[in-house]
Structures are given as C-alpha cells and as structure tokens.
Amino acid sequence: MPLTSYNVSAIFVLLLSLAIWRFEPFKKPLRMKCYQRIDTLSPANDSFTCIQASDRSGQVLHLFNRSSYSDSNNGSGALDVSAGYVIPGLWDGHGHVLQYGEMLSSVKLYGAGSIDEIKRRIKEYRKKNPTHGSKEKWIRGIGWDQRNFGGVMPIAAQLSQDPGLSGLYIMLDRVDGHCVWVSEPVLNLLPDLFPEIPGGEVITSPGVGVFCDNAMDPIFNAWPRPGRDEKIGFLEDAMKSLHSVGIVGTHDAGVLPTDVEMLNGLADAGRLTLRFYAMLECPDGKLSVRSVKLFAGMYSIGCEIPSAKPTNGMTDGALGSWGAALLSPYSDKPNATGTMLIEEGDLYSVAQGWDDLGYQVNIHAIGDRANRAAITAFENILRPLCPQSPYHQTCSLRALQDEKRFRIEHAQIMSPEDQERLVNMGIIPSIQPTHATSDMAYALSRLGSERLTTSAYRMKSFYDAGLPVILGSDFPVEPPSPFAGIYAAMTRRSPEDGSSGNGTCPECGWHPEEKITLREALSGFGAHVAWGGFMDGKGVGELKVGGWADWIVLDRDIWTVGGEGIRDVKVLETWVAGKRVWAAEGKSVKPDSWWRRVWRRVILGE
C-alpha cells in the first residue's frame, strides 16, 4: 500500500500514543481494593484493610489501612471497597487437574448405594451425551465403592446385561482411582488370557470386570484418550471450579510430558489462571502409569513450566481396595498384605537416578510397608552425601533433606519406628485430611485397633514434631474445597455430614488426638506447600509486598466461626497475580485476547 500523507499522520499519531502510554504519569492508576479485613498470615501475623497490587508484575505493591489512606499522598486513585474477609490464596498440595476436569464432564458415582443406582446414573448421563459409549468415545465415570453395595466387587456383566447399557464401552474408576470397572465390550478388547502384571490384580471373584493398580494398564492402553482440545476443555472447567473454592494453585501429582508442553503453550498464550507445580509421570512401561510417584517439581503462571524427562513412582495401592502394601496382613483379609507396585530395591534405584539428575523426588505411599520402603530409599540417598556436605561432622540428614525436600505423598499408615525415622530426617509428609474421614468407615476393619491407633492417619503428631506438613485433597478422589479439608483436619469429622465414627463421643471426632488448629491447617494449604515446592519467598501462603498477589475473599471471619462453621465458608472472589479470576456472581475474568497479549508484551514491556 503506498504511503500517503494520511497514512504517515496515522502512524505518527499511533507512535505518539504509545510513547505517551509508556510515560508513567499517563498510565492508568493501579486499582486498590479494600475489605473488612485482610489477614496476611505472614510471620508477623499482621492485618490490614486495603491492598494495592499490579496485574502487570502480578505482585503486591502495598498493604495499608483505609483509615491511613490519603489520595493526595498516594496519588493512585480512589479506593474500591468491598465486603468480605481476605486471606492469601490457598493451594492444594496434591491434586490431579486434568482428571478433575474430566470428572466434571463424566458420570459421578460418589455415594451410589447400589449397582442399580449406578446404572441409573449412567443412563441419565447418556441421555445428555448420546454419542458417548462408542468404541471411539467411552463412557467415563468415577466414585463407585464396593462398600456401598455389600463389599462385593462388581463385574462387567452387571453393566452389559442391562438392555439400556448393552454394547456400550464403559470404564468407571473406583473412588480412590486405584481400580477400574469396565463393561464387556471393553473386556473384548483385551487378550482372552489376562497376562500376569506385577503390582496389579485382576479381580475374578465373583466374576471379571474390575482391574486394580498396575493391572489397569491394558485398559488404559485400549482407551481412546482425550485429544488436546478436549484436554484444554477439561483444564478450563477445572480451573473455574477450583477457583470457586479458593484454590489459586496446585501441586499436580501426575502430569505427562505431553501435557507439560500443552500447559506451557497455554501459559504463553495467557490462558492459565491456575498456578501449577507439576510432578512428572512416567508414560512408558518401565514404571507403569500407576506405579510410587517419583515426581519432578516445577511451577507456572509467572514462570514457564519446563519440559523435562518423565518420571513416576507409586509404591502401592489404596486401603479401600486392599491394595495398600502392609507389613502384616489385613485384619479383614488375612491372606492379603496389599500390593507393592515396585519392589524396594528398584524403588531406591529409580529414586537415586532421578535425584542424580537434580529432580525433587516425591513418593506415593499409603501402607506401612510402602512408607518404610520410601523412607529407606530416601535415607539411602541422603546418608552417603554426609562426607561431601558441610554437615559431615554431625552427618545431619535433616540439613541435607532441607536441600532435597523429599516428600511422601499420602503417608497414611506408618509404623511408630518409621514415624521416628521420618521426623529425624525431616521428610515432608503430604497428607489429605479428608482421606482420614472417608476411610474411617472401614479403616478399623482393615487395620485392627492397635495398628490404627499407633500407625495410621497421623497429622498433629507430625506438626508437633516440626515437620512442614503439606495438605491437599487428592481431587477428584475427594472434593477439592480446602475448607472441607480444613474442617476435617480441625474436627476429624466428615465435612459431608459432620459424622465422626466415634461411638463414644461423636462430637469429639475420629481419633481426636490428631486434630490440628486453624492456623496449622492454613499453613498446610499455604506456607508448607511453598516449602515443599521450592516456592518459599514467593509469597505463597502469605500476602507481603513484593510477593505474588494471590488472595481470596470470604463471606465470613474464619477466626470467629469455630471448627463447625469452617465447612460453611463461601468464597466470594479469587484473585491470581493481581487479577480477579473468579467471582461468586459469575463475573470471572476472561483470558486476554491475542491482540491484548501482544500489546502488553511488546508495547508495555511486560
């Protein structure tokens, strides 16, 4: 196009406008938000009423009280005053974001009390999703528990013999994600003779249809996995739902390398509103997808999620399906001790290999045998480092552990002697409080009184020993609300109905000696998550000048409602990096458009 005097003038005006925009006095004043109270949860434990943050740097610029504000002195514009109580944004220390997003669009089977109820829910789901159930698009669901229908594992024929479900490809995850129940068309995709898979179990009584732990691998290999666009949809649904309960970030416990690349791309495009600390999961057969989660850590939204070699590790299965690896037999199944998904010697070798490459190693362990294997593997990595370290004279494994920050995901059942080893080395337990209140219905029958009392579901014991206990939910296994987790941790009662399984004193809670305080619970969803993810100093779990501008607005003062009132707390707004990403009235902030991202990067230099 030839240059004319009009074109030259237009270009000149544009350049002049950009120069004016870059000149500080002409920039739009930063918004300042004021609330009824802002609790920083910092070491100083101070409170304010107003916060000023930049949505450019994503940092807190100023914390002050409304009574001391002077626009003539500050020069930043009018205050934006809202109702509500502010605390730092909460993190989930162990969740599965894409799986949670998939669950939101699948059949929800939580609480289903019979096989007929499960079939009814599947049929209702298919009415709304008539294309699901084909070989190319299976019906997916999660949440069934054989405890709710007599303790007997379901079979494939119970699905396929129903005229309304006949011929459909169906795969339903058990509530803990450690078993899947499939229909007969799915079985027909597998070999006639199921191969022996170390670390897995094919349930054959009363019939075939349920596959647990590593035995799920052939099912997942046959399953037509979601494509990239579908995964992005899952992610967007998950982020919105997680923000609605006050979650600003998560330690995602199992991200495939291809999904890391996808998250990187979305972060670059400005489409991520949730912060990630991603634990890589091994996609090949060397360590199965469900194997001790040897996970590599990294974060996003202000930082890129780096691509890295995959790793994964999962030592055992879950208690509810008798898969947790125990040192002695189950009390209600004397011929079973659970399943080690990887043998102790192999676990150490793999953990050592990933540590040598500079990765943080996080090991999934539920049963006491699995926890012992994890602790021993970590000790065997740390002890040879003593002669090479500044601590060699005293051989402080705990000082070395402060550098490595090894973690045990779940840490549910651990012998007293191994609890002492864990504390002495400072290994980080990553615990889900609602697992305790969900498992209390069968934990006694599985473990027996002595083992349950001395070895299982520790929380207060670890806090009192000075360990930086990380808290989370393991969503979608449990609902993601941190306030449900805080309620369970403070009261040792179910956030669903307030029950405790304590026949002597129902209001006291289940094993009440392991209750923790509100402040301790908040640190588990905040400051300890920061430590366990190498994010200390970033402002995770606290609001401070220069830290990440992540906060949530609550409808009530959590310090006055007591333990019982915590589960009724509602989130009014969620802010990440100085931007409101969710609001109760539905005014979620949309991701920046492409031209706005170019403007902010190229013109504003952000």
C-alpha positions in Angstrom: 0.0 0.0 0.0 1.6 3.4 -1.0 2.3 5.8 1.8 0.1 8.9 1.8 0.1 11.9 4.0 -2.9 10.4 5.8 -1.1 7.1 6.4 2.0 8.9 7.7 -0.1 11.0 10.0 -1.9 8.0 11.3 1.4 6.2 12.0 2.7 9.3 13.8 -0.4 9.5 16.0 -0.1 5.8 16.9 3.6 6.1 17.8 2.9 9.3 19.8 0.1 7.5 21.7 2.4 4.6 22.5 5.1 6.9 23.8 2.5 8.7 26.0 1.3 5.3 27.3 4.8 4.3 28.2 5.3 7.6 30.1 4.5 6.8 33.8 2.3 9.9 34.6 -0.1 8.9 31.8 -0.6 5.3 32.9 -3.9 4.3 34.5 -3.7 4.3 38.3 -3.5 0.9 39.8 -6.7 -0.3 41.5 -6.7 -0.5 45.2 -9.0 -3.0 46.9 -10.3 -2.6 50.4 -12.2 -5.2 52.5 -13.4 -5.7 56.1 -10.1 -7.2 57.0 -7.1 -8.6 55.2 -5.1 -11.3 57.1 -1.7 -11.6 55.7 -0.8 -14.9 57.5 2.8 -13.6 57.5 5.2 -14.4 60.3 4.3 -11.0 61.8 0.6 -12.1 61.7 -0.4 -8.6 60.7 -3.8 -7.4 59.3 -4.8 -4.6 57.1 -7.9 -3.4 55.3 -6.6 -2.5 51.8 -4.3 -4.0 49.2 -2.7 -2.5 46.1 -1.4 -4.9 43.5 -0.2 -4.8 40.0 -1.7 -7.1 37.3 1.4 -6.4 35.3 4.0 -7.8 37.6 1.4 -9.9 39.5 2.9 -8.7 42.8 1.6 -7.0 45.9 2.7 -3.3 45.9 1.2 -2.0 49.2 -0.7 -3.2 52.2 -2.3 -0.5 54.3 -5.3 0.5 56.4 -8.1 2.6 54.9 -8.0 4.9 57.9 -4.5 6.0 57.0 -5.1 6.4 53.3 -4.6 9.8 51.7 -5.1 10.1 47.9 -3.1 13.3 47.8 -0.1 11.4 49.3 -0.6 8.2 47.4 -1.7 9.5 44.1 -3.1 6.2 42.9 -6.7 7.0 42.7 -9.9 6.1 44.5 -10.3 3.1 46.8 -12.5 0.2 45.6 -14.3 -1.0 48.8 -15.9 -4.5 49.0 -17.4 -6.6 51.7 -15.6 -9.8 52.8 -12.6 -11.1 54.6 -9.4 -11.7 52.8 -6.7 -14.4 53.3 -3.9 -15.5 51.0 -5.0 -17.7 48.1 -4.9 -21.4 49.1 -3.1 -24.2 47.4 -3.9 -27.9 47.1 -0.8 -29.9 47.9 -1.8 -33.0 45.9 -4.4 -32.9 43.2 -5.0 -34.0 39.6 -6.2 -31.1 37.5 -6.9 -32.7 34.1 -8.5 -35.8 35.7 -10.7 -33.5 37.8 -11.8 -31.6 34.7 -12.6 -34.9 33.0 -14.6 -35.9 36.1 -16.7 -32.8 35.9 -17.9 -34.0 32.5 -18.3 -37.7 33.3 -20.7 -39.8 35.3 -20.4 -39.0 39.0 -20.9 -42.2 41.1 -20.0 -40.9 44.6 -22.3 -42.2 47.2 -24.2 -44.6 44.9 -25.7 -47.2 47.2 -26.3 -50.0 44.7 -25.5 -51.3 41.3 -29.0 -50.3 40.2 -28.3 -46.7 41.2 -25.0 -46.7 39.3 -26.8 -48.0 36.2 -29.5 -45.4 36.6 -26.9 -42.6 36.7 -25.1 -43.9 33.6 -28.4 -43.9 31.7 -29.2 -40.4 32.8 -25.7 -39.3 31.7 -26.2 -41.0 28.3 -29.5 -39.1 27.7 -27.4 -35.9 27.8 -24.4 -37.4 26.0 -25.9 -39.8 23.4 -22.7 -40.1 21.4 -20.8 -41.5 24.4 -20.4 -45.2 24.7 -18.9 -46.0 21.3 -15.5 -47.6 20.7 -14.1 -44.2 19.9 -15.8 -42.4 22.8 -16.2 -44.4 26.0 -18.5 -43.5 28.9 -16.3 -42.5 31.8 -17.2 -42.3 35.4 -15.7 -42.1 38.9 -16.7 -42.6 42.5 -18.1 -46.2 43.0 -17.2 -48.0 46.2 -18.0 -51.7 46.7 -18.5 -50.9 50.4 -21.8 -49.3 49.4 -23.2 -52.5 47.8 -22.3 -55.3 50.2 -18.5 -55.2 49.9 -18.5 -57.4 46.8 -16.6 -56.2 43.7 -18.9 -55.5 40.7 -18.5 -57.4 37.4 -18.7 -56.5 33.7 -21.9 -58.4 33.1 -23.8 -56.2 35.6 -23.4 -53.4 33.1 -23.6 -55.2 29.8 -26.7 -57.3 30.6 -28.8 -54.3 31.2 -30.7 -53.6 27.9 -30.1 -49.9 28.3 -26.3 -50.3 28.6 -25.7 -53.4 26.3 -23.0 -52.9 23.8 -21.6 -49.7 25.4 -17.9 -49.1 26.1 -17.9 -48.1 29.8 -14.9 -47.5 32.2 -15.7 -46.5 35.7 -13.0 -45.5 38.2 -13.3 -46.6 41.8 -13.5 -43.7 44.3 -9.7 -43.9 45.0 -8.7 -44.2 41.4 -6.8 -47.5 42.1 -9.3 -49.8 40.3 -11.5 -49.5 37.2 -14.7 -51.4 36.5 -15.4 -52.0 32.8 -18.2 -53.3 30.5 -18.0 -56.5 28.4 -17.2 -54.6 25.1 -14.1 -53.3 26.8 -13.2 -56.8 28.0 -13.4 -58.0 24.5 -10.6 -55.6 23.5 -8.2 -57.5 25.9 -6.5 -60.9 25.4 -8.5 -63.9 26.3 -6.0 -64.8 29.0 -5.1 -61.8 31.1 -1.3 -61.5 31.4 0.3 -61.5 34.9 1.1 -57.9 35.6 3.5 -57.3 38.6 1.9 -54.9 41.0 -1.6 -55.4 39.7 -4.7 -57.5 40.4 -7.5 -58.7 38.1 -10.5 -59.3 40.3 -12.0 -62.7 39.3 -14.5 -63.3 42.1 -17.4 -63.2 41.7 -16.5 -62.5 38.1 -14.3 -60.4 35.8 -14.7 -56.7 35.3 -12.5 -54.9 37.9 -8.8 -54.3 37.4 -6.6 -52.7 40.1 -3.4 -50.8 40.2 -0.9 -51.9 37.5 -3.5 -54.3 36.1 -5.3 -51.2 34.8 -2.6 -50.6 32.3 -4.0 -52.7 29.5 -7.4 -51.0 30.0 -5.8 -47.5 29.7 -3.8 -48.7 26.7 -7.1 -49.6 24.9 -8.9 -46.5 26.0 -9.2 -43.8 23.3 -7.6 -41.0 25.2 -8.9 -37.4 25.0 -7.3 -35.2 22.4 -5.6 -31.8 23.0 -8.7 -29.7 22.5 -10.7 -31.9 24.9 -8.0 -31.7 27.5 -8.0 -27.9 27.2 -11.7 -28.0 27.9 -11.1 -30.2 30.9 -8.5 -27.8 32.1 -10.7 -24.7 31.7 -13.6 -26.4 33.6 -11.2 -27.5 36.3 -9.7 -24.1 36.8 -13.1 -22.4 37.1 -14.2 -25.0 39.7 -11.0 -24.8 41.7 -11.1 -21.1 41.8 -14.7 -21.2 43.1 -13.4 -22.9 46.3 -10.5 -20.6 46.8 -7.7 -22.5 45.1 -5.1 -20.4 43.3 -2.5 -23.2 42.7 -1.9 -26.9 43.0 0.8 -29.4 43.2 -0.4 -31.6 40.3 0.5 -35.2 41.2 0.9 -36.7 37.8 1.5 -34.8 34.6 2.6 -36.5 31.4 5.4 -34.8 29.4 3.0 -34.0 26.5 0.6 -32.3 29.0 3.5 -30.2 30.3 4.1 -29.0 26.8 0.4 -28.2 26.5 0.4 -26.3 29.7 3.5 -24.3 28.6 1.7 -23.3 25.4 -1.4 -22.2 27.3 0.7 -20.2 29.8 2.5 -18.5 26.9 -1.0 -17.7 25.4 -2.2 -16.2 28.7 -4.8 -18.8 29.2 -3.7 -20.3 32.6 -5.3 -18.7 35.7 -4.2 -21.5 38.0 -0.6 -21.9 39.2 1.0 -25.3 38.8 3.8 -27.2 40.5 3.8 -30.2 38.2 5.0 -33.7 39.1 6.0 -35.6 36.0 4.5 -39.1 35.5 6.2 -41.8 33.5 4.2 -42.8 30.4 6.1 -45.9 29.4 6.1 -49.5 30.8 9.4 -49.3 32.7 7.4 -47.9 35.7 3.7 -48.1 35.0 1.5 -45.1 34.9 0.1 -46.2 38.3 3.4 -47.1 39.8 5.4 -44.6 43.5 5.2 -41.1 42.2 8.8 -40.1 41.6 7.8 -36.7 40.5 9.8 -33.7 39.3 8.6 -30.3 40.5 8.1 -27.1 38.7 5.8 -24.1 38.7 4.0 -21.9 36.2 1.8 -18.8 35.7 4.6 -16.3 36.4 7.2 -18.9 35.4 7.3 -21.3 32.5 6.6 -25.0 33.2 9.8 -26.5 31.8 9.8 -29.6 29.7 11.7 -32.4 31.4 12.3 -36.2 31.2 9.4 -38.1 32.6 9.4 -39.8 36.0 6.8 -41.5 38.1 6.7 -43.6 41.2 3.9 -45.1 43.2 4.7 -47.8 45.7 1.3 -49.3 46.5 -2.4 -49.3 46.0 -5.2 -48.0 48.2 -6.6 -49.2 51.6 -10.2 -49.4 50.4 -9.4 -52.0 47.7 -6.9 -53.9 49.9 -4.1 -52.6 47.7 -2.1 -50.6 50.3 1.1 -52.6 51.0 1.2 -53.6 54.6 3.9 -55.1 56.8 1.4 -57.7 58.2 -1.9 -59.0 56.8 -5.2 -57.1 56.6 -7.3 -57.7 59.6 -10.4 -58.4 57.5 -8.5 -60.3 54.8 -5.8 -62.4 56.5 -4.3 -63.8 53.2 -3.6 -60.4 51.8 -0.9 -57.8 52.6 -1.6 -55.5 49.6 0.5 -54.8 46.5 3.9 -53.3 46.1 3.8 -51.8 42.6 7.6 -51.6 42.6 10.0 -53.6 44.7 12.1 -51.9 47.4 15.4 -52.3 45.7 14.0 -51.0 42.4 12.4 -48.1 44.2 15.8 -47.0 45.6 17.5 -47.3 42.2 14.9 -45.2 40.4 14.7 -42.6 43.2 18.5 -42.3 43.2 18.6 -41.9 39.4 16.1 -39.0 39.4 17.9 -37.4 42.3 21.2 -37.6 40.4 19.5 -35.6 37.6 18.5 -32.9 40.1 14.9 -33.7 40.5 12.9 -33.5 43.7 11.6 -37.0 44.4 8.1 -37.4 45.7 7.0 -41.0 46.5 3.4 -42.1 46.8 3.0 -44.5 49.8 -0.1 -45.5 51.7 0.6 -48.7 53.5 3.3 -49.1 56.2 5.4 -51.4 54.0 5.3 -48.8 51.2 6.2 -46.0 53.6 9.1 -48.0 55.0 10.4 -48.5 51.5 10.1 -44.8 50.7 11.8 -43.7 53.9 14.6 -46.3 53.4 15.1 -45.1 49.8 15.5 -41.5 50.9 17.8 -42.5 53.8 20.0 -44.5 51.4 20.2 -41.4 49.1 21.0 -38.9 51.9 23.4 -40.9 54.1 26.3 -41.2 51.5 26.1 -37.4 51.0 27.3 -36.7 54.6 31.1 -36.9 53.9 30.6 -34.5 50.9 28.5 -31.9 52.8 29.2 -29.1 55.3 27.3 -31.2 57.9 29.7 -34.2 57.6 30.9 -33.9 61.2 27.4 -34.4 62.6 26.0 -36.1 59.5 22.8 -34.1 59.7 20.4 -35.9 57.4 17.8 -33.3 58.2 20.0 -30.5 56.9 20.6 -32.4 53.7 16.9 -33.1 53.4 16.2 -29.3 53.7 18.1 -29.0 50.4 16.4 -32.1 48.7 12.9 -31.7 50.2 12.0 -35.3 49.5 8.2 -35.9 50.0 5.9 -38.8 50.8 2.5 -38.4 49.1 -0.3 -39.6 51.4 1.9 -41.1 54.3 -1.3 -42.7 55.6 -0.1 -45.8 57.5 3.4 -45.7 59.1 4.8 -47.8 61.9 5.9 -45.9 65.0 9.6 -46.6 64.4 9.2 -45.3 60.8 7.4 -42.2 62.0 10.5 -41.5 64.2 12.8 -42.0 61.1 10.6 -39.7 59.1 10.8 -37.0 61.7 14.6 -37.4 62.3 15.3 -36.9 58.6 12.7 -34.2 58.1 11.0 -35.9 55.2 7.9 -34.0 54.2 4.5 -35.8 54.6 1.9 -34.7 52.0 -1.4 -35.6 53.6 -5.1 -35.4 52.6 -7.3 -34.8 55.7 -10.5 -35.9 54.0 -8.9 -39.3 53.3 -9.0 -39.9 57.0 -12.6 -39.0 57.4 -13.6 -41.0 54.2 -11.6 -44.1 55.3 -12.8 -44.1 58.9 -15.8 -46.2 57.8 -13.5 -49.2 57.1 -10.1 -48.4 58.5 -10.7 -50.3 61.8 -11.8 -53.4 60.0 -8.9 -53.2 57.5 -6.1 -52.5 60.1 -7.3 -53.5 63.5 -7.4 -51.4 66.6 -3.7 -51.4 67.6 -2.3 -50.6 64.1 -5.0 -47.9 63.6 -4.2 -46.3 66.9 -0.5 -46.2 66.6 0.3 -46.1 62.9 -2.5 -44.5 60.8 -3.6 -41.1 59.7 -1.2 -39.1 61.8 -1.4 -35.3 61.5 -1.0 -33.5 64.8 1.9 -35.8 65.6 3.8 -34.6 62.6 3.1 -30.9 63.2 4.2 -31.2 66.8 7.5 -32.8 65.6 8.2 -29.8 63.5 7.5 -31.3 60.0 6.2 -28.9 57.3 3.1 -31.0 56.7 1.5 -30.3 53.2 -2.2 -30.6 53.0 -4.4 -31.3 50.0 -7.4 -33.2 48.8 -6.3 -35.6 46.0 -9.1 -34.3 43.9 -11.0 -35.8 42.1 -10.8 -38.6 44.6 -12.1 -36.2 47.2 -13.9 -32.8 46.7 -11.3 -30.1 46.2 -12.6 -27.5 48.7 -9.7 -26.5 51.1 -12.3 -25.6 53.7 -13.6 -29.2 53.6 -10.0 -30.3 54.3 -9.6 -27.7 57.0 -12.8 -28.8 58.7 -11.7 -32.5 58.5 -8.3 -31.6 59.9 -9.7 -29.4 62.8 -12.6 -31.7 63.8 -11.7 -35.1 62.5 -15.2 -35.3 61.2 -16.7 -35.7 57.8 -17.3 -32.4 56.0 -20.2 -34.0 54.2 -22.4 -34.7 57.2 -20.4 -34.0 60.3 -20.2 -37.7 61.3 -17.1 -38.9 63.1 -17.4 -42.7 63.6 -16.7 -42.1 67.2 -19.5 -44.0 69.0 -18.3 -42.9 72.5 -18.1 -39.2 71.7 -19.4 -38.3 68.2 -18.8 -34.6 68.5 -15.2 -35.3 69.6 -14.1 -36.6 66.2 -12.3 -39.7 64.9 -9.1 -40.1 66.9 -9.3 -36.5 68.1 -5.8 -36.6 69.4 -4.7 -35.9 65.8 -6.8 -32.7 65.4 -4.9 -29.6 64.3 -5.6 -25.9 64.7 -7.0 -23.5 62.1 -3.6 -21.8 61.8 -1.8 -25.1 61.4 -4.3 -26.1 58.7 -3.9 -22.9 56.8 -0.1 -23.4 56.8 -0.7 -26.9 55.3 -2.6 -25.3 52.4 -0.1 -22.4 52.1 3.3 -21.9 53.6 4.1 -25.6 53.8 3.0 -26.1 50.2 5.5 -23.3 49.3 8.3 -25.1 51.2 7.5 -28.4 49.6 7.5 -26.9 46.2 10.6 -24.6 46.4 8.4 -21.6 46.4 9.4 -20.1 49.7 9.9 -16.4 49.4 7.4 -16.1 46.6 4.5 -15.1 48.8 2.7 -18.5 48.7 0.6 -18.8 51.8 1.1 -15.1 52.8 0.5 -11.7 51.5 3.5 -9.4 51.5 4.9 -6.6 49.5 6.8 -8.0 46.5 5.1 -11.4 46.8 2.6 -12.9 44.5 -0.7 -11.1 44.5 -2.9 -14.1 45.1 -5.8 -13.8 47.6 -9.3 -14.9 48.2 -12.3 -13.1 49.7 -14.5 -15.0 52.1 -18.0 -14.3 53.3 -17.2 -14.6 57.0 -14.5 -14.2 59.6 -12.9 -17.7 59.8 -11.3 -16.9 63.2 -14.7 -16.5 64.9 -16.9 -19.2 63.3 -15.2 -22.2 65.1 -14.4 -25.6 63.6 -18.1 -26.4 62.9 -18.6 -23.2 60.9 -15.5 -23.7 58.7 -17.3 -26.1 56.3 -19.9 -23.4 55.6 -17.4 -20.8 54.5 -18.1 -19.4 51.0 -15.6 -17.9 48.6 -16.8 -14.6 47.1 -13.8 -13.8 44.9 -10.5 -15.4 43.9 -7.5 -13.3 42.7 -4.4 -14.6 41.0 -1.4 -12.4 40.0 -3.4 -9.3 40.8 -6.3 -10.3 38.6 -9.8 -11.4 39.6 -10.2 -14.9 38.1 -13.4 -15.9 39.8 -16.4 -14.2 41.5 -19.4 -15.6 43.1 -21.7 -13.6 40.9 -20.2 -15.3 37.9 -18.0 -12.4 36.7 -14.9 -14.5 36.0 -12.2 -12.7 34.2 -11.7 -13.9 30.6 -8.2 -14.7 29.4 -6.6 -11.9 27.4 -7.2 -11.8 23.7 -4.2 -12.3 21.4 -4.0 -8.6 20.5 -4.1 -7.6 24.2 -1.3 -10.0 24.9 0.8 -8.5 22.1 0.1 -5.0 23.4 1.1 -5.9 26.9 4.3 -7.7 25.9 5.5 -5.6 23.0 4.2 -2.1 23.9 4.0 -2.2 27.7 7.1 -4.4 28.0 5.6 -6.8 30.5 
